[in-house]
């Protein structure tokens, strides 16, 4: 991460309003982070499914799943987003609500239309 990116992330944290450039830079980070954390959650869920009858082990795994998801939500909040569900995030930009959902490489407006950015020009 370059010094400029670190400064951008600090700006996001301070005012929770993204510039279009910051949003474009953030999407790949969101995808990488979410892919890793989602993979952990899926692995834990698979492990839990093999623990039939072992309630204590299942409860521990469920707690691990919940804390992993909470860690994802905390990361999202620190990056200026507002978690809206599992792997779905709302961002504020210029008075508009934009949504990103894993594994998309683009954001959408409230009405579901793809919001044009440099990273998704090929979609429009």
Beta strands, then each sheet from edge to edge (+ up, - down):
strand 1: 82-85
strand 2: 88-93
strand 3: 96-101
strand 4: 108-109
sheet 1: 1+ 2- 3+ 4-
end
